[in-house]
Structures are given as structure tokens and as C-alpha cells.
Amino acid sequence: MEQSENINVSDLVMAVKFLPIAELETLLSAVNNEILLKSRNSPSNLRQILLKAPTWSDEDLERYQNARDHINRSRLA
């Protein structure tokens, strides 16, 4: 949602001061959502994404290895 014209941040802050509480809450929610979207798409979060990724338990790894062994043996037959 890019605007073609540049808005001065100080003008924006001044306009926010005149908003009623309900509109401030709506604006806050929109700003928080925008920050969340931009931070998710940031390449600097790759480390965090990898650290939060699901991992395999020993049991999962063993099942996977058994399945791969079965597939590999069936190809040779």
C-alpha cells in the first residue's frame, strides 16, 4: 500500500494527535500489522525462522530412515 507522495513524519504525528481514541486504536492495529508483515519478510529473520522450525525427534528420524531403506531396497529388486 504505497503512496506516490511523500508524507512528512512530523506532519503525520501532528495529525495523529487529533484523532479520537477509537481511530487511534484502529491506526495502532494497522501499524502493528504492517510492522509484523515487514518483519516477517525481512531476510534478517532467517535465523529466527530456522530456530523456530519444527524438528524431528529420534523416533521420527528412525521412521524416515526405515522408509528410505525400504524404498531403496524395492528399487534394487
Backbone as a printed PyTorch tensor [residue, N CA C, xyz], in Angstrom:
tensor([[[  0.8440,  -1.1680,   0.0000],
         [  0.0000,   0.0000,   0.0000],
         [  0.8930,   1.2350,   0.0000]],

        [[  1.5600,   1.4580,  -1.1050],
         [  2.4850,   2.5730,  -1.2440],
         [  1.7410,   3.8020,  -1.7580]],

        [[  2.1120,   4.9420,  -1.2380],
         [  1.5650,   6.2070,  -1.7170],
         [  2.5820,   6.8380,  -2.6450]],

        [[  2.1040,   7.5260,  -3.6630],
         [  3.0230,   8.1440,  -4.6080],
         [  3.6350,   9.4260,  -4.0480]],

        [[  2.9970,  10.0330,  -3.0760],
         [  3.5400,  11.2560,  -2.4960],
         [  4.1880,  10.9590,  -1.1440]],

        [[  5.2140,  11.7100,  -0.8310],
         [  5.8990,  11.5330,   0.4460],
         [  5.1790,  12.3310,   1.5190]],

        [[  5.0130,  11.7070,   2.6800],
         [  4.3570,  12.3690,   3.7970],
         [  5.4130,  12.6000,   4.8670]],

        [[  5.4820,  13.8190,   5.3410],
         [  6.4250,  14.1590,   6.3870],
         [  5.9790,  13.4850,   7.6830]],

        [[  6.9000,  12.8220,   8.3520],
         [  6.5720,  12.0830,   9.5710],
         [  6.0660,  13.0290,  10.6560]],

        [[  6.6640,  14.1930,  10.7650],
         [  6.2110,  15.1250,  11.8010],
         [  4.7750,  15.5850,  11.5370]],

        [[  4.3990,  15.7410,  10.2660],
         [  3.0130,  16.0800,   9.9340],
         [  2.0740,  14.9380,  10.3110]],

        [[  2.5270,  13.7390,  10.0820],
         [  1.7260,  12.5600,  10.4230],
         [  1.5270,  12.4640,  11.9380]],

        [[  2.5830,  12.6920,  12.6900],
         [  2.4910,  12.6660,  14.1500],
         [  1.5320,  13.7450,  14.6290]],

        [[  1.5960,  14.9090,  14.0400],
         [  0.7100,  16.0010,  14.4310],
         [ -0.7520,  15.6440,  14.1290]],

        [[ -1.0020,  15.0020,  12.9860],
         [ -2.3670,  14.6090,  12.6360],
         [ -2.8930,  13.5460,  13.6000]],

        [[ -2.0170,  12.6530,  14.0500],
         [ -2.4160,  11.5860,  14.9620],
         [ -2.8970,  12.1670,  16.2920]],

        [[ -2.3320,  13.2710,  16.7070],
         [ -2.7020,  13.8850,  17.9840],
         [ -4.1630,  14.3130,  18.0330]],

        [[ -4.7630,  14.5100,  16.8680],
         [ -6.1480,  14.9760,  16.8220],
         [ -7.1610,  13.8560,  16.6250]],

        [[ -6.6990,  12.6280,  16.5290],
         [ -7.6140,  11.5090,  16.3200],
         [ -8.2970,  11.1080,  17.6290]],

        [[ -9.5600,  10.7040,  17.5380],
         [-10.2390,  10.1720,  18.7250],
         [ -9.6680,   8.7840,  19.0630]],

        [[ -9.9260,   8.3260,  20.2630],
         [ -9.3490,   7.0680,  20.7510],
         [ -9.6930,   5.8860,  19.8410]],

        [[-10.9230,   5.7950,  19.3970],
         [-11.3240,   4.6560,  18.5540],
         [-10.4920,   4.6140,  17.2690]],

        [[-10.2700,   5.7610,  16.6660],
         [ -9.4740,   5.8020,  15.4400],
         [ -7.9940,   5.5670,  15.7400]],

        [[ -7.5290,   5.9980,  16.9050],
         [ -6.1430,   5.7180,  17.3040],
         [ -5.9200,   4.2160,  17.4600]],

        [[ -6.9070,   3.5350,  18.0350],
         [ -6.7920,   2.0880,  18.2010],
         [ -6.7670,   1.3910,  16.8450]],

        [[ -7.5800,   1.8520,  15.9080],
         [ -7.5840,   1.2910,  14.5590],
         [ -6.2430,   1.5330,  13.8810]],

        [[ -5.7350,   2.7340,  14.0290],
         [ -4.4390,   3.0720,  13.4450],
         [ -3.3280,   2.2300,  14.0670]],

        [[ -3.3590,   2.0760,  15.3800],
         [ -2.3530,   1.2740,  16.0740],
         [ -2.3650,  -0.1640,  15.5720]],

        [[ -3.5360,  -0.7130,  15.4040],
         [ -3.6630,  -2.0770,  14.9020],
         [ -3.0940,  -2.1870,  13.4880]],

        [[ -3.3940,  -1.2190,  12.6450],
         [ -2.8930,  -1.2240,  11.2650],
         [ -1.3740,  -1.1020,  11.2360]],

        [[ -0.8310,  -0.2380,  12.0730],
         [  0.6240,  -0.0550,  12.1220],
         [  1.2960,  -1.3260,  12.6360]],

        [[  0.7470,  -1.9310,  13.6760],
         [  1.3160,  -3.1690,  14.2020],
         [  1.2890,  -4.2840,  13.1700]],

        [[  0.1950,  -4.3830,  12.4140],
         [  0.1020,  -5.3970,  11.3600],
         [  1.1360,  -5.1490,  10.2700]],

        [[  1.3210,  -3.8980,   9.9120],
         [  2.3060,  -3.5560,   8.8770],
         [  3.7220,  -3.8850,   9.3420]],

        [[  4.0160,  -3.5960,  10.6000],
         [  5.3390,  -3.9230,  11.1550],
         [  5.5440,  -5.4300,  11.1500]],

        [[  4.5280,  -6.1740,  11.5320],
         [  4.6200,  -7.6260,  11.5540],
         [  4.8700,  -8.1840,  10.1560]],

        [[  4.1370,  -7.6780,   9.1670],
         [  4.3240,  -8.1440,   7.7880],
         [  5.7250,  -7.8410,   7.2810]],

        [[  6.1950,  -6.6310,   7.5370],
         [  7.5240,  -6.2500,   7.0510],
         [  8.6210,  -7.0080,   7.7770]],

        [[  8.4400,  -7.2790,   9.0510],
         [  9.4690,  -8.0080,   9.7860],
         [  9.4950,  -9.4740,   9.3780]],

        [[  8.3650, -10.0200,   8.9880],
         [  8.3270, -11.4110,   8.5290],
         [  9.0590, -11.5750,   7.2150]],

        [[  9.0060, -10.5710,   6.3640],
         [  9.6400, -10.6500,   5.0540],
         [ 11.0940, -10.2180,   5.0800]],

        [[ 11.5800,  -9.8570,   6.2300],
         [ 12.9520,  -9.3870,   6.3540],
         [ 13.9220, -10.5620,   6.3280]],

        [[ 14.9820, -10.4680,   5.5150],
         [ 15.9570, -11.5600,   5.4880],
         [ 16.7080, -11.7210,   6.8100]],

        [[ 16.7120, -10.7010,   7.6400],
         [ 17.4250, -10.8000,   8.9090],
         [ 16.7200, -11.7540,   9.8710]],

        [[ 15.4850, -12.1090,   9.5840],
         [ 14.7490, -13.0210,  10.4510],
         [ 14.9400, -14.4830,  10.0730]],

        [[ 15.7920, -14.7520,   9.0980],
         [ 16.0120, -16.1290,   8.6770],
         [ 16.5010, -16.9770,   9.8370]],

        [[ 17.3870, -16.4480,  10.6430],
         [ 17.8970, -17.1940,  11.7920],
         [ 16.7570, -17.5370,  12.7510]],

        [[ 15.8890, -16.5580,  13.0220],
         [ 14.7660, -16.7990,  13.9220],
         [ 13.8100, -17.8230,  13.3420]],

        [[ 13.5680, -17.7630,  12.0450],
         [ 12.6770, -18.7220,  11.3980],
         [ 13.2490, -20.1230,  11.5220]],

        [[ 14.5530, -20.2460,  11.2870],
         [ 15.1760, -21.5580,  11.3740],
         [ 15.1600, -22.0960,  12.7940]],

        [[ 15.3440, -21.2150,  13.7630],
         [ 15.3370, -21.6660,  15.1470],
         [ 13.9450, -22.0720,  15.6290]],

        [[ 12.9150, -21.5070,  15.0240],
         [ 11.5450, -21.8330,  15.4050],
         [ 10.9680, -22.9860,  14.5890]],

        [[ 11.7140, -23.4560,  13.6020],
         [ 11.2180, -24.5050,  12.7160],
         [ 11.0260, -25.8140,  13.4930]],

        [[ 10.0770, -26.6130,  13.0540],
         [  9.8770, -27.8990,  13.7310],
         [ 11.0940, -28.8010,  13.5210]],

        [[ 11.3580, -29.6260,  14.4750],
         [ 12.4840, -30.5610,  14.3730],
         [ 11.9720, -31.9810,  14.5180]],

        [[ 12.7840, -32.9210,  14.0710],
         [ 12.4150, -34.3210,  14.1570],
         [ 12.9150, -34.9080,  15.4540]],

        [[ 12.0970, -35.7440,  16.0240],
         [ 12.5430, -36.5000,  17.1950],
         [ 13.3600, -37.6940,  16.6910]],

        [[ 14.0150, -38.3930,  17.5990],
         [ 14.7720, -39.5910,  17.2130],
         [ 13.8460, -40.6300,  16.5940]],

        [[ 12.6370, -40.7180,  17.1330],
         [ 11.6500, -41.6720,  16.6080],
         [ 11.2500, -41.3030,  15.1810]],

        [[ 11.0380, -40.0140,  14.9140],
         [ 10.6940, -39.5630,  13.5600],
         [ 11.8150, -39.8760,  12.5810]],

        [[ 13.0470, -39.6060,  13.0000],
         [ 14.2010, -39.8730,  12.1410],
         [ 14.3300, -41.3600,  11.8480]],

        [[ 14.1090, -42.1850,  12.8420],
         [ 14.1880, -43.6340,  12.6360],
         [ 13.1190, -44.1140,  11.6520]],

        [[ 11.8890, -43.6130,  11.7940],
         [ 10.8190, -43.9780,  10.8440],
         [ 11.1700, -43.5460,   9.4290]],

        [[ 11.7320, -42.3570,   9.2940],
         [ 12.1310, -41.8570,   7.9720],
         [ 13.2170, -42.7540,   7.3840]],

        [[ 14.2270, -43.0800,   8.1950],
         [ 15.3090, -43.9370,   7.6980],
         [ 14.7860, -45.3080,   7.2810]],

        [[ 13.8670, -45.8700,   8.0560],
         [ 13.2770, -47.1660,   7.6980],
         [ 12.5150, -47.0860,   6.3880]],

        [[ 11.7680, -46.0130,   6.2040],
         [ 11.0210, -45.8320,   4.9580],
         [ 11.9730, -45.6800,   3.7750]],

        [[ 13.0480, -44.8900,   3.9530],
         [ 14.0220, -44.7080,   2.8740],
         [ 14.7160, -46.0340,   2.5480]],

        [[ 15.0740, -46.7980,   3.5730],
         [ 15.7130, -48.1000,   3.3630],
         [ 14.7800, -49.0190,   2.5820]],

        [[ 13.5190, -49.0230,   2.9290],
         [ 12.5220, -49.8470,   2.2350],
         [ 12.4260, -49.4360,   0.7660]],

        [[ 12.3580, -48.1300,   0.5160],
         [ 12.2680, -47.6330,  -0.8650],
         [ 13.5200, -48.0120,  -1.6420]],

        [[ 14.6790, -47.8410,  -1.0470],
         [ 15.9290, -48.1640,  -1.7240],
         [ 16.0390, -49.6550,  -2.0270]],

        [[ 15.6050, -50.5090,  -1.0950],
         [ 15.6400, -51.9540,  -1.3540],
         [ 14.6630, -52.3400,  -2.4480]],

        [[ 13.5020, -51.7200,  -2.4920],
         [ 12.4910, -52.0920,  -3.5130],
         [ 12.9280, -51.6530,  -4.9000]],

        [[ 13.7600, -50.6630,  -5.0170],
         [ 14.2690, -50.2430,  -6.3310],
         [ 15.2890, -51.2290,  -6.8740]],

        [[ 16.0130, -51.8540,  -5.9890],
         [ 17.0520, -52.7850,  -6.4270],
         [ 16.4830, -54.1270,  -6.8550]],

        [[ 15.3070, -54.4810,  -6.3890],
         [ 14.7330, -55.7940,  -6.6890],
         [ 14.1610, -55.8750,  -8.0640]]])
